[in-house]
Amino acid sequence: MLEDFSLHVKEYELLGITGPSGSGKTTLLNLMTGLLKPDSGKVRLFNKDINTLKQSELSELRLNLIGFVFQNFYLFPRLNALENVALPLYINGLKSKEAQKKAKLLLESFGCSHRCFHFPAELSVGEQQRVALARALANDPPLIIADEPTGNLDIKNRENIFNMFVEINKKKAKTILLVTHDKELIQMCSRIISLK
């Protein structure tokens, strides 16, 4: 539950959100993206009051303006890495050849081009996370939301993924909301919100 809560996220910010289990971190992300509706108050996303949007408008907003990265990756097991990354592009109406070309370039940028035709079960945990990150960037959204994206990774892979978020924030000018328990790595964020 979140009470008496107000938060403004600035454009191009790398915002770290931390706090113990049950403090409302995931609830906050779900409210911010319209997956949950607040009992009171307003949630504005890209200058739109998302409580007033139709479900189809919310879906379109999420598809084009938000890239999601989750702790459990949620890669489709029957799709290979290339198809997983290309999926949001297909949904957005991009033709198969163009979608696969863009997906391959994204996988290449994350060092996974040699794993294009491997299925998630054939990828290491670090590779699965990079594929999930590439998929989140497929439609070039201005906002990336990551919920415990390094929770299943060893320290080396955690650092690599955090460095990727920092690079995406700086070089690709993306706003990033990052929920994590990792107290060391969260120090790389430009601002930290701690929920009690």
N, C-alpha and C positions, 0 to 999 in steps of 0.2 A: 504494500500500500504506500502511495506517495501522498503526503499532505502538505499544504502550504508551500508548494514547490514552484519555483520559477527559474527558467534557464533560457538563455539566449546563446545560440551557437553562431559564431562569426564565420563568414565565408573564408575558406582556405585554412581554417583552424584544424589542428590535430589535437582533438580533445580526448583526454583519457578519463574514463569513468571507473572508479574503483569502490570497494566496500565489501563487507562480509556477505556470505550467502544469505539470501532473504532480505537484503537491504533495499531491493527494488530496481536493481540495475537493468535486468531484462525487461521488467515491467515498463521502465522508462523508455527503452528502445521501442517496445511494442506500442506505447502511446504515441511516440514521436513519428511512427510510420503508419499509424492508423490501423494496426492490427488489433489494438484495444481502444475503446472509447472511454474518455474520462467521465466520471460521475458529475464533475463540475469543472469549470475553467475552459480554456481554449488551447488548441494546439495548432500553430501555424507552421506550414512547411512550404518553402518557396512562395511566400506571400499568399498562401491559400489556407483558409480555415478548413482543415481536413475533416472536421466533424460534419461539415455541410456537403461534402463530396459524395456522389453516388459511388457504389462499389466498382463500377467500370472505370470511373475517373481515378479512383484510388489505385486500381490495378495498373492503369496506364502510367500514373505518376511513379509507382514503384518500379515498373519495368524500365522507364526511361531516365529517371532522375536519381535512383538509389541502387547501389550495388551492395548486396548482403554477403557477408562472410561469417560462417558459423563454426563453432568448436568442432562439431561432428561432420563438417564439410557438406553433407547432403548431396554428394555426387550420385548420379543415377547409375546403378551397378551394371545395367545392360547397355550403357553407352560408353564408348571409349573416351579418352581425355579430350580429343578434338571435338567430338559430338557434344560432350558436356559443356565445353566452353562456347560452342556455336549455338547451343539451345536458345539463349535469350535473343540471339540475332534472328534465328528462324521465327521465333514468336513475334518479333518485331517486323517480320515481312521481308527480311533480306533473302535474296536468292541463295540457294545451296552453295554454289561455287564461291560467291563473294563471302558468305558467312564462314565457310571453311578456311578461306584465305586469311580473313581477319583473325579467326580463332588460332590458326597456326602461327601468325605473327605474335599474338599475345603469349602463346605457350613458349615461343622462342625467347621472348623478352624475360620470361621467368626461368629459363634454362631447362625447359621440358619438351623441346621440339622433337627429341629422339623418343619421347614416350607418347606421341600423338595417338597411336593405335592400340595402346594398352588400356585395359579396363581398370577401374578403381582398385579392385582386389589385387591387381598386379603391380600397383604403385606403392612406394614407401609412404609413410604418414606425411613426411615433409613434401613429397611430390603431390600427394592428394591436396595438401593445403595450398600449394602453388597453383594447382589446377583450379581450385575453388576461388582463389584470388583473381586468376585470369578471367574466370567466368563472371565475377563481380564487375570487372572492368569492360566486359564485352560491348555494352551499349554506351560506353563512355559517359557514365553518370557523374554529375558534379559532387555527389555525396556517397561516401562509402561508410557502411555501418558494419562493425565487426564485433561479434559477441563471443568473448573468450577464444579468439582465433589461434592462440598458441597453447591452449590448455593441454592438448594431447602430445605436445612436441618436447623433444629433449632440448637442453640449453642451447646447443649450437643452432638447431633449427628455429628455436624461439627467437634468437638474436637475428638470424637471417630474415625471418618473416617481419620482425619489428623494423629492421633496416629497410625492407621493401615498403612498408607503410610510410616511413619517413620520406623515402625517395618519391613515392607516389604523391604524397602531400606537397613536397617541394617542386619536383620537376613536372608533374602533371597537373599541378594546381587544383588538387581535390580537397574537399572538406572531409575529414575523417573523424568518426566517433568510434572510440575503441574501448570496449569493456574488458577489463583484465584484473586478475588477482596478482599479477607479476609486479611486485613493488620496485624491483630494480629497473626493468625495462620500461615501465610507465614513465620514468623520469625523462624519457626521450620526447614525451608529448609537450606541446606548447602550453597547455593548461590542463590541470587535473581537478576533477570534481570527485569528492569522496562522500559517498552516501553512508549514513549511519544505520 
